[in-house]
Amino acid sequence: MTASVKPAPTRSAVPFEIKSTALNLIAFSPKTADFAALETALGQKLGGRDNFFGGEATLIDLSDWPINAISPDLPALAALLRRSGMQPLAVRGHGGLSPAAISDAGLVSLPASVKESKPTARTAAPEPIHSPSGTMIIDKPVRSGQQIYARGGDLIVLALVSHGAEVIADGNIHVYAPLRGRALAGARGDSSARIFTHCMEAELLSVAGVYRAIDEPLPTSIKSLPTQVRLDGNRLVMEAMDLD
């Protein structure tokens, strides 16, 4: 009679892992403690649309808050941002608020200046080409998690802008390929700036701080077609372009 052999015990799965990560956050930087003024201005900016940002993770940036100024009403501000579709997670700087006050509002306190880790080779943004006119040219795809900023000029991208990527310019943005990530033109307030793409599939669009999140299907008149985006007053207009 042969003895039965019991299988060797297997290692149990590790219950959890802790890893470093990087998040893309909207930074909301209030300039006044007057809550009514903030609420009115934000409502005008978003055109009265609740849940405009679709749950976008948000950093409340108080790093430039004047030392002797009245501190903002953080719980009320966080509630206002949530009604607008943002999801406040943390506060950078303190704006005269104690760490306990920030924690009581359900937020994480970050220092005013956060040292950023260097991007790895896998996520590093493509090297730009700078023209004499100040225009930045990108001739390689902009991958998810990458950000390109053309400071003081236009941005021209000759390849795909992927989902989760972000292209920003103080002037116009031209994407001669599918635009699937985020595009923010007129970043310093130039209301005449425009966004052009050969294939409109963007996640978020902004001109001079006026945003439109693409949280519902694009109209067939522009979806996957050559499109320009411009401001008409405080409203973003998206128009198909005939390139024939």
HELIX and SHEET records of a PDB file:
HELIX    1   1 PHE A   35  LYS A   45  1                                  11    
HELIX    2   2 LEU A   74  ARG A   83  1                                  10    
HELIX    3   3 PRO A   99  ASP A  104  1                                   6    
SHEET    1   A 4 ILE A  26  PHE A  28  0                                        
SHEET    2   A 4 GLU A  56  ASP A  61  1                                        
SHEET    3   A 4 MET A  86  ARG A  92  1                                        
SHEET    4   A 4 VAL A 108  LEU A 110  1                                        
SHEET    1   B 7 ILE A 129  HIS A 130  0                                        
SHEET    2   B 7 MET A 136  ILE A 138 -1                                        
SHEET    3   B 7 LEU A 155  VAL A 157  1                                        
SHEET    4   B 7 ILE A 173  LEU A 179  1                                        
SHEET    5   B 7 ILE A 195  MET A 200  1                                        
SHEET    6   B 7 THR A 227  ASP A 232 -1                                        
SHEET    7   B 7 ARG A 235  ALA A 240 -1                                        
SHEET    1   C 5 GLN A 147  ALA A 150  0                                        
SHEET    2   C 5 GLU A 166  ALA A 169  1                                        
SHEET    3   C 5 ARG A 182  ALA A 185  1                                        
SHEET    4   C 5 LEU A 204  VAL A 207  1                                        
SHEET    5   C 5 VAL A 210  ALA A 213 -1                                        
END                                                                             
